Amino acid sequence: MKNYFSSDFKLGVLGGGQLGRMLLPETQKFDIYTVILDANAAAPCAQICNEFHQGNLLDFDTVYNFGKQVDLLTIEIENVNIDALDKLEKEGLTIYPKPSNLRIIQNKATQKSFYTDNNIPTATFSHYAYLEELTHAVENSIIEFPFVWKAARFGYDGTGVKVVRNYTDLNTLPNVECIAEKLIPFKNELAVIVARNSDGETKTYPVVEMEFHPEANQVEYVLCPARIDKSVADKAQEIALNVANTFDFVGLLAVEMFQTTTDEILVNEVAPRTHNSGHYSIEASYTNQFEQHLRSILNLPLGNTESKVAGIMVNLVGAEGFIGDVIYENIEEIIKIDGVTPHIYGKKQTKPFRKMGHVTIVHKDINTAREIAQKVKETVKVISK
């Protein structure tokens, strides 16, 4: 086994946002040298990694030249130049998750086709190269309102997704490659994080339940464990594991799912990296998702994914009506509460709905934790000067 610890090994990370920032304490725990590439000189990782490079993650030469300077390459964002990764992989660089997986996952149409081709349960969908094709399909009753429109590329945190109920909604959509998905009546949105190393060892985290902001389509609360029947949880974990194995995935894969009104589990989409739905694990799990990501990409034995205690994560997002230098109001108030830990991402500028941090609430009782989470949400305000 290669020596990663206190050695000359260099771990490269594409992306220097909050996910990278939360990975760094784990690399520091193992004394692994980290080299990070991000377009923003003030990225959350910039001041605290071993080496920071500024550059465009979608530029072939930038990504290729960066990859030549490291021993293993991973990501904290999937919108990166895959052609550069393919070339680096051909030249012998180890890259996890694999570029072939990222190519499928990066495009929602390709990702959905992967599920249908491999008999993975997912909502019925149609694929359109541009908006005119979609409009034509609606006008000719090939698809019917309402449906969920998703941009094939570059959607995140609620952008690039819209429920289309009528022609007015349809006419507001951008002219991009997209999919139209059947609107599924569901009870819950769930997620399961799967860790898998290159030896094929796998571990799944407990099923979490996600509560969304009705306007921003962003996760507001993540609850672990999900308040669902064990049979449903078992089915969700089994499907998530099947997705990871079908991809032959190495790394951490977050599988987002719908629990339908008839208790079917349908895969919505995956994220090939650490994920918002796993932030609770920093305080609540035996092995948090960031350490597990390192273990999986370095082919180390995987850690215990069980929770020590119930955990809830509350996202801290920029308040509406505020843009500029950030101020966190009432953080001191929530820190007084037992089991409450804030995580601030180091972004100096706030704007409406921008993810600025999160707060974890741990408690032996999930329902009490949920009540505290509500109080935290109502108390903390992310505003500007």
FIKE-474739 format. One record per residue (C-alpha): z, x, y. Coordinates in nm, 4 decimals. Each point is the difference from the previous one (the first is absolute). Layout:
N
+----------+----------+----------+
!        w !        u !        v !
+----------+----------+----------+
!        Z !        X !        Y !
...
+----------+----------+----------+
end
This chain:
385
+----------+----------+----------+
!        w !        u !        v !
+----------+----------+----------+
!   0.0000 !   0.0000 !   0.0000 !
!  -0.0908 !   0.1260 !   0.3466 !
!   0.2856 !   0.1033 !   0.2267 !
!  -0.0043 !  -0.2246 !   0.3060 !
!   0.3546 !   0.0770 !   0.1142 !
!   0.0687 !   0.2732 !   0.2590 !
!  -0.3424 !   0.1471 !  -0.0774 !
!  -0.3280 !   0.0657 !   0.1783 !
!  -0.1383 !  -0.3361 !  -0.1222 !
!  -0.1433 !  -0.2113 !   0.2844 !
!  -0.0132 !  -0.3792 !  -0.0181 !
!  -0.2655 !  -0.1496 !   0.2300 !
!   0.0395 !  -0.3562 !   0.1306 !
!  -0.2797 !  -0.1960 !   0.1663 !
!   0.1729 !  -0.2139 !   0.2624 !
!   0.3085 !   0.0692 !   0.2075 !
!   0.1345 !  -0.3501 !   0.0623 !
!   0.3317 !  -0.1546 !  -0.0977 !
!  -0.0715 !   0.0183 !  -0.3741 !
!  -0.0513 !   0.3747 !   0.0328 !
!   0.3125 !   0.0274 !   0.2115 !
!   0.2070 !  -0.1685 !  -0.2721 !
!  -0.1550 !   0.2264 !  -0.2647 !
!   0.1110 !   0.3152 !   0.1833 !
!   0.3760 !  -0.0249 !  -0.0760 !
!  -0.0962 !  -0.0060 !  -0.3705 !
!  -0.2246 !   0.3076 !   0.0321 !
!   0.2835 !   0.1691 !   0.1896 !
!   0.2458 !  -0.0976 !  -0.2755 !
!  -0.2227 !   0.1866 !  -0.2485 !
!  -0.0895 !   0.2729 !   0.2546 !
!  -0.3724 !  -0.0741 !  -0.0300 !
!  -0.2203 !   0.1317 !   0.2834 !
!  -0.1934 !  -0.2856 !   0.1666 !
!  -0.3227 !   0.0183 !   0.1997 !
!  -0.1004 !  -0.3209 !   0.1799 !
!  -0.3268 !  -0.1145 !   0.1599 !
!  -0.0061 !  -0.2833 !   0.2545 !
!  -0.2205 !  -0.0930 !   0.2969 !
!   0.2980 !  -0.0581 !   0.2273 !
!   0.1829 !   0.3050 !   0.1418 !
!   0.3095 !  -0.2199 !   0.0406 !
!  -0.0104 !  -0.1368 !  -0.3580 !
!   0.3450 !  -0.0762 !  -0.1501 !
!  -0.0305 !   0.3055 !  -0.2318 !
!  -0.1210 !   0.2475 !   0.2614 !
!   0.3328 !   0.1565 !   0.0950 !
!   0.1688 !   0.0032 !  -0.3385 !
!  -0.2524 !   0.1218 !  -0.2606 !
!  -0.0455 !   0.3704 !  -0.0799 !
!  -0.3534 !   0.0080 !   0.1406 !
!  -0.1911 !  -0.2591 !   0.2026 !
!  -0.3774 !  -0.0189 !   0.0527 !
!  -0.1603 !  -0.2421 !   0.2437 !
!  -0.3323 !  -0.1478 !  -0.1112 !
!  -0.2013 !  -0.3089 !  -0.0964 !
!   0.0746 !  -0.1216 !  -0.3537 !
!  -0.3460 !  -0.1595 !  -0.0264 !
!  -0.1894 !   0.3176 !   0.0973 !
!  -0.1487 !   0.1837 !  -0.3001 !
!   0.0403 !   0.3566 !   0.1297 !
!   0.3539 !  -0.0589 !   0.1300 !
!   0.1253 !  -0.1378 !  -0.3322 !
!  -0.1931 !   0.2553 !  -0.2076 !
!   0.1254 !   0.3005 !   0.2002 !
!   0.3550 !  -0.1346 !  -0.0069 !
!  -0.0161 !  -0.0396 !  -0.3782 !
!  -0.1046 !   0.3650 !  -0.0419 !
!   0.3382 !   0.1078 !   0.1423 !
!   0.2275 !  -0.1827 !  -0.2455 !
!   0.0786 !   0.0050 !  -0.3749 !
!   0.0219 !  -0.3756 !  -0.0571 !
!  -0.1110 !  -0.2833 !   0.2250 !
!   0.1451 !  -0.3494 !   0.0356 !
!  -0.0265 !  -0.2836 !   0.2541 !
!   0.2226 !  -0.2326 !   0.1989 !
!  -0.2962 !  -0.2091 !   0.1220 !
!  -0.3092 !  -0.0943 !  -0.2000 !
!  -0.2557 !   0.0043 !   0.2821 !
!  -0.1073 !   0.3620 !  -0.0476 !
!  -0.3338 !   0.1723 !  -0.0644 !
!  -0.0577 !  -0.0420 !  -0.3750 !
!  -0.3181 !   0.2127 !  -0.0078 !
!   0.2054 !   0.3002 !   0.1130 !
!   0.2591 !  -0.0757 !  -0.2697 !
!  -0.2738 !  -0.0224 !  -0.2669 !
!  -0.1272 !   0.3463 !   0.0987 !
!   0.3509 !   0.1490 !   0.0041 !
!   0.0735 !  -0.1513 !  -0.3423 !
!  -0.3265 !   0.1414 !  -0.1419 !
!   0.1073 !   0.3412 !   0.1325 !
!   0.3282 !  -0.0235 !  -0.1900 !
!   0.2552 !  -0.1433 !   0.2438 !
!   0.2468 !  -0.2432 !  -0.1561 !
!  -0.0016 !  -0.3251 !   0.2003 !
!   0.2275 !  -0.2975 !  -0.0727 !
!  -0.0716 !  -0.2830 !   0.0238 !
!  -0.3432 !   0.0885 !  -0.1368 !
!  -0.2978 !  -0.0335 !   0.2377 !
!  -0.1721 !  -0.2322 !  -0.2541 !
!   0.2983 !  -0.2402 !   0.0261 !
!   0.0048 !   0.0201 !   0.3806 !
!  -0.3719 !  -0.0787 !   0.0175 !
!   0.0590 !  -0.3271 !  -0.1880 !
!   0.3179 !  -0.0932 !   0.1881 !
!  -0.1326 !   0.0885 !   0.3486 !
!  -0.2492 !  -0.2888 !  -0.0119 !
!   0.1500 !  -0.3440 !  -0.0709 !
!  -0.3250 !  -0.1290 !  -0.1531 !
!  -0.0175 !   0.2939 !  -0.2426 !
!   0.3710 !  -0.0372 !  -0.0739 !
!  -0.0335 !  -0.3719 !  -0.0803 !
!  -0.3031 !   0.0660 !  -0.2224 !
!   0.2076 !   0.2584 !  -0.1877 !
!   0.2559 !  -0.2705 !  -0.0813 !
!  -0.2565 !  -0.2532 !  -0.1196 !
!  -0.1865 !   0.2659 !  -0.2045 !
!   0.3259 !   0.0977 !  -0.1719 !
!   0.1387 !  -0.3519 !  -0.0591 !
!   0.2846 !   0.0494 !   0.2465 !
!   0.0998 !  -0.3423 !   0.1390 !
!  -0.0999 !  -0.0409 !   0.3666 !
!  -0.1145 !  -0.2752 !   0.2378 !
!  -0.3657 !  -0.1068 !  -0.0188 !
!  -0.2080 !   0.1699 !   0.2713 !
!  -0.3514 !   0.0541 !   0.1381 !
!  -0.1322 !   0.3171 !   0.1641 !
!  -0.2140 !   0.0060 !   0.3187 !
!  -0.1724 !   0.2961 !   0.1646 !
!   0.0332 !  -0.1541 !   0.3472 !
!   0.1142 !  -0.3161 !   0.1781 !
!  -0.3383 !  -0.1770 !   0.0007 !
!   0.0002 !  -0.0006 !  -0.3824 !
!   0.3453 !  -0.1589 !  -0.0027 !
!  -0.1006 !  -0.2622 !   0.2592 !
!  -0.3082 !  -0.0819 !  -0.2092 !
!   0.2201 !  -0.0449 !  -0.3103 !
!   0.2261 !  -0.2432 !   0.1893 !
!  -0.2931 !  -0.1966 !   0.1501 !
!  -0.1512 !  -0.0397 !  -0.3473 !
!   0.3317 !  -0.1035 !  -0.1573 !
!   0.0055 !   0.3087 !  -0.2251 !
!   0.3570 !   0.0495 !   0.1201 !
!   0.2243 !  -0.2554 !   0.1661 !
!   0.2761 !   0.0007 !   0.2608 !
!   0.2753 !   0.1094 !  -0.0107 !
!  -0.0351 !   0.3569 !  -0.1294 !
!   0.1513 !   0.3404 !   0.0701 !
!  -0.2312 !   0.2436 !   0.1783 !
!   0.0673 !   0.3717 !  -0.0478 !
!  -0.1851 !   0.2920 !   0.1549 !
!  -0.1151 !   0.2288 !  -0.2818 !
!   0.1130 !   0.3113 !   0.1883 !
!   0.2748 !   0.1136 !   0.2388 !
!   0.2324 !  -0.3004 !  -0.0166 !
!   0.3741 !   0.0695 !   0.0236 !
!   0.3266 !  -0.1742 !   0.0951 !
!  -0.1609 !  -0.3401 !   0.0402 !
!  -0.3153 !   0.1141 !   0.1808 !
!  -0.3249 !  -0.0686 !  -0.1846 !
!   0.1406 !  -0.3130 !  -0.1688 !
!  -0.0390 !  -0.3581 !   0.1215 !
!   0.0258 !  -0.3494 !  -0.1466 !
!  -0.3248 !  -0.1757 !   0.0958 !
!   0.0449 !  -0.3768 !   0.0219 !
!  -0.3056 !  -0.1097 !   0.2021 !
!  -0.3131 !   0.1162 !   0.1852 !
!   0.2046 !   0.0973 !   0.3074 !
!   0.1955 !   0.2504 !  -0.2140 !
!  -0.3228 !   0.1204 !  -0.1606 !
!  -0.1608 !   0.0723 !   0.3381 !
!   0.2873 !   0.2268 !   0.1060 !
!  -0.0502 !   0.2435 !  -0.2897 !
!  -0.1498 !   0.3474 !   0.0520 !
!  -0.3416 !   0.0816 !  -0.1474 !
!   0.1145 !   0.2310 !  -0.2814 !
!  -0.0183 !   0.0246 !  -0.3781 !
!   0.2592 !  -0.2418 !  -0.1357 !
!   0.1266 !  -0.2127 !  -0.2840 !
!   0.0841 !  -0.3696 !   0.0016 !
!   0.2809 !  -0.0884 !  -0.2368 !
!   0.1092 !  -0.3354 !  -0.1330 !
!   0.3182 !  -0.1070 !   0.1802 !
!   0.2693 !   0.0079 !  -0.2687 !
!   0.2989 !  -0.2355 !   0.0175 !
!   0.2892 !   0.2340 !  -0.0747 !
!   0.3799 !  -0.0073 !  -0.0165 !
!   0.0616 !   0.3667 !   0.0679 !
!  -0.1658 !   0.3243 !   0.0975 !
!   0.1305 !   0.2697 !  -0.2311 !
!  -0.0495 !   0.3734 !  -0.0421 !
!   0.0636 !   0.2539 !  -0.2730 !
!  -0.0129 !   0.3749 !   0.0541 !
!  -0.1203 !   0.1986 !  -0.3003 !
!   0.0483 !   0.3760 !  -0.0316 !
!  -0.2268 !   0.1902 !  -0.2392 !
!  -0.0320 !   0.3756 !  -0.0528 !
!  -0.2933 !   0.1921 !  -0.1484 !
!   0.1691 !   0.0069 !  -0.3437 !
!  -0.0278 !  -0.3815 !   0.0080 !
!   0.3751 !  -0.0595 !   0.0326 !
!   0.0536 !  -0.3257 !   0.1921 !
!   0.2912 !  -0.1747 !   0.1690 !
!   0.0002 !  -0.3319 !   0.1850 !
!   0.2393 !  -0.0946 !   0.2770 !
!   0.1596 !  -0.3462 !  -0.0033 !
!  -0.2126 !  -0.2840 !   0.1376 !
!   0.0519 !  -0.0552 !   0.3721 !
!  -0.0574 !  -0.3154 !   0.2013 !
!  -0.1737 !   0.0230 !   0.3373 !
!   0.0523 !  -0.2388 !   0.2893 !
!  -0.2733 !   0.0110 !   0.2649 !
!  -0.0084 !  -0.0579 !   0.3748 !
!  -0.2026 !  -0.3227 !   0.0430 !
!  -0.2080 !   0.1268 !   0.2957 !
!  -0.0377 !   0.3745 !  -0.0478 !
!  -0.0540 !  -0.0253 !  -0.3793 !
!   0.2369 !   0.2982 !  -0.0307 !
!   0.2846 !   0.0366 !  -0.2471 !
!   0.3288 !  -0.0890 !   0.1729 !
!   0.2374 !   0.0257 !  -0.2949 !
!  -0.0202 !   0.1656 !  -0.3409 !
!   0.2634 !  -0.1171 !  -0.2498 !
!   0.0937 !   0.1888 !  -0.3164 !
!   0.0496 !  -0.1487 !  -0.2504 !
!  -0.2430 !  -0.2874 !   0.0552 !
!   0.1667 !  -0.3400 !  -0.0374 !
!  -0.2229 !  -0.1067 !  -0.2908 !
!   0.0381 !  -0.0780 !  -0.3726 !
!   0.0171 !   0.2984 !  -0.2329 !
!  -0.3123 !  -0.1187 !  -0.1875 !
!  -0.2005 !   0.0096 !   0.3256 !
!   0.1415 !   0.3428 !   0.0905 !
!  -0.0882 !   0.1365 !  -0.3454 !
!  -0.3556 !  -0.1315 !   0.0331 !
!  -0.0376 !   0.1563 !   0.3479 !
!   0.1204 !   0.3408 !  -0.1229 !
!  -0.2282 !  -0.0153 !  -0.3030 !
!  -0.3060 !  -0.0809 !   0.2159 !
!   0.0862 !   0.2755 !   0.2521 !
!   0.0335 !   0.2533 !  -0.2806 !
!  -0.3340 !  -0.1115 !  -0.1441 !
!  -0.1652 !   0.0529 !   0.3429 !
!   0.1371 !   0.3573 !   0.0239 !
!  -0.1059 !   0.0834 !  -0.3568 !
!  -0.3474 !  -0.1520 !   0.0478 !
!  -0.0534 !   0.2173 !   0.3082 !
!   0.1415 !   0.2983 !  -0.1977 !
!   0.1971 !   0.0398 !   0.3210 !
!   0.2166 !   0.3019 !   0.0866 !
!   0.2530 !  -0.0453 !   0.2789 !
!   0.1694 !  -0.3099 !   0.1369 !
!  -0.1887 !  -0.3300 !  -0.0072 !
!   0.1314 !  -0.3081 !   0.1823 !
!  -0.1427 !  -0.3164 !  -0.1566 !
!   0.0214 !  -0.3089 !   0.2225 !
!  -0.0166 !  -0.3341 !  -0.1799 !
!   0.0181 !  -0.3751 !   0.0422 !
!   0.2262 !  -0.2185 !  -0.2111 !
!  -0.1952 !  -0.3270 !  -0.0067 !
!   0.1533 !  -0.3476 !  -0.0030 !
!  -0.0577 !   0.0008 !  -0.3799 !
!   0.1684 !   0.3429 !  -0.0414 !
!  -0.3219 !   0.1901 !  -0.0608 !
!  -0.0051 !   0.3555 !   0.1355 !
!  -0.3141 !   0.1007 !   0.1922 !
!  -0.0580 !   0.3503 !   0.1359 !
!  -0.0706 !  -0.0117 !   0.3733 !
!  -0.0575 !   0.3683 !   0.0769 !
!   0.1435 !   0.3452 !  -0.0610 !
!   0.1094 !   0.2899 !   0.2180 !
!  -0.0436 !   0.3448 !  -0.1611 !
!   0.3073 !   0.1533 !   0.1623 !
!   0.3578 !  -0.0600 !   0.1028 !
!   0.0270 !  -0.3449 !   0.1516 !
!   0.1940 !  -0.2251 !   0.2341 !
!   0.1152 !  -0.2020 !  -0.3011 !
!   0.1881 !   0.3048 !  -0.1335 !
!   0.1966 !   0.1049 !   0.3091 !
!   0.3125 !  -0.1791 !  -0.1285 !
!   0.0100 !   0.2669 !  -0.2749 !
!   0.1224 !   0.2738 !   0.2370 !
!   0.3449 !  -0.1619 !   0.0043 !
!  -0.0070 !  -0.2323 !  -0.3014 !
!  -0.1652 !   0.1898 !  -0.2887 !
!   0.1007 !   0.2893 !  -0.2223 !
!  -0.3352 !   0.1668 !   0.0827 !
!  -0.1624 !  -0.1014 !   0.3275 !
!  -0.3766 !  -0.0539 !   0.0145 !
!  -0.0640 !   0.3180 !   0.2010 !
!   0.1720 !   0.2292 !  -0.2502 !
!  -0.1787 !  -0.1896 !  -0.2780 !
!  -0.3361 !   0.0591 !   0.1692 !
!   0.0705 !   0.3748 !  -0.0041 !
!   0.1116 !  -0.0098 !  -0.3622 !
!  -0.3165 !  -0.1871 !  -0.1032 !
!  -0.2588 !   0.2162 !   0.1829 !
!   0.1723 !   0.3243 !  -0.1105 !
!   0.0156 !  -0.1249 !  -0.3627 !
!   0.3787 !   0.0259 !  -0.0064 !
!   0.2149 !  -0.2351 !  -0.2118 !
!   0.0197 !  -0.3373 !   0.1764 !
!   0.3336 !  -0.1168 !   0.1399 !
!   0.2034 !  -0.3135 !  -0.0685 !
!  -0.1543 !  -0.2951 !   0.1863 !
!   0.2955 !  -0.2371 !  -0.0392 !
!   0.1881 !  -0.1245 !   0.3041 !
!   0.3645 !   0.0929 !   0.0488 !
!   0.0480 !  -0.3047 !   0.2220 !
!  -0.2074 !  -0.2838 !   0.1480 !
!  -0.2097 !   0.1162 !   0.2950 !
!  -0.1917 !  -0.1668 !   0.2815 !
!  -0.2321 !   0.1660 !   0.2462 !
!  -0.0636 !  -0.1409 !   0.3472 !
!  -0.2990 !   0.1364 !   0.1917 !
!   0.0617 !   0.0977 !   0.3620 !
!  -0.3181 !  -0.0783 !   0.1922 !
!  -0.0795 !   0.0124 !   0.3687 !
!   0.1023 !  -0.3192 !   0.1817 !
!  -0.2737 !  -0.2113 !   0.1569 !
!  -0.0493 !   0.0643 !   0.3712 !
!   0.1125 !   0.3642 !  -0.0093 !
!  -0.2240 !   0.3082 !   0.0160 !
!   0.1129 !   0.3527 !   0.0837 !
!   0.2916 !   0.2382 !  -0.0570 !
!   0.2143 !  -0.1534 !  -0.2722 !
!   0.3612 !  -0.1151 !   0.0285 !
!   0.1983 !  -0.1306 !  -0.2994 !
!   0.2438 !  -0.2656 !   0.1191 !
!   0.3257 !  -0.0726 !  -0.1863 !
!  -0.0374 !   0.2643 !  -0.2754 !
!   0.3734 !   0.0738 !   0.0455 !
!   0.0797 !  -0.3642 !  -0.0790 !
!  -0.1723 !   0.0034 !  -0.3383 !
!   0.1409 !   0.3419 !  -0.0962 !
!   0.3480 !  -0.1613 !   0.0160 !
!  -0.0934 !  -0.2159 !  -0.3009 !
!   0.0799 !   0.1424 !  -0.3460 !
!  -0.3055 !   0.0922 !  -0.2050 !
!  -0.2438 !   0.0104 !   0.2932 !
!  -0.2152 !   0.3128 !   0.0558 !
!  -0.2718 !   0.0267 !   0.2667 !
!  -0.3052 !   0.2253 !  -0.0433 !
!  -0.1842 !   0.0812 !   0.3225 !
!  -0.3512 !   0.1375 !  -0.0466 !
!  -0.0205 !   0.2234 !   0.3047 !
!  -0.2826 !  -0.1879 !   0.1741 !
!   0.0705 !   0.0358 !   0.3727 !
!  -0.2353 !  -0.2809 !   0.1112 !
!   0.0485 !  -0.3643 !  -0.0950 !
!  -0.2467 !  -0.2899 !   0.0097 !
!   0.0153 !  -0.3541 !  -0.1441 !
!   0.0389 !  -0.0051 !  -0.3804 !
!  -0.0283 !   0.3809 !  -0.0346 !
!   0.2205 !   0.1223 !  -0.2872 !
!   0.2676 !   0.2099 !   0.1722 !
!   0.2656 !   0.0194 !  -0.2726 !
!   0.1863 !  -0.1969 !  -0.2607 !
!   0.3566 !  -0.0892 !  -0.0890 !
!   0.1395 !  -0.0070 !  -0.3532 !
!   0.2812 !  -0.2364 !  -0.0965 !
!   0.1793 !   0.0621 !  -0.3290 !
!   0.2543 !  -0.2366 !  -0.1547 !
!   0.1080 !  -0.0944 !  -0.3519 !
!  -0.1223 !  -0.3557 !   0.0676 !
!  -0.3665 !  -0.0502 !   0.0970 !
!   0.0694 !  -0.3284 !   0.1842 !
!   0.2700 !   0.1594 !   0.2178 !
!  -0.2369 !   0.2902 !   0.0662 !
!  -0.2661 !  -0.2516 !   0.1113 !
!   0.2445 !  -0.1594 !   0.2471 !
!   0.0834 !   0.3433 !   0.1453 !
!  -0.3738 !   0.0784 !   0.0182 !
!  -0.0539 !  -0.3129 !   0.2107 !
!   0.2783 !   0.1099 !   0.2357 !
!  -0.1540 !   0.3488 !   0.0257 !
!  -0.3426 !  -0.1503 !   0.0771 !
!   0.1466 !  -0.2168 !   0.2764 !
!   0.2121 !   0.2799 !   0.1502 !
!  -0.2292 !   0.3042 !   0.0248 !
!  -0.2809 !  -0.0096 !   0.2567 !
!  -0.2756 !   0.2599 !   0.0271 !
!  -0.0986 !  -0.0079 !   0.3680 !
!  -0.1237 !   0.2426 !   0.2656 !
!   0.1440 !   0.1515 !   0.3178 !
+----------+----------+----------+
end
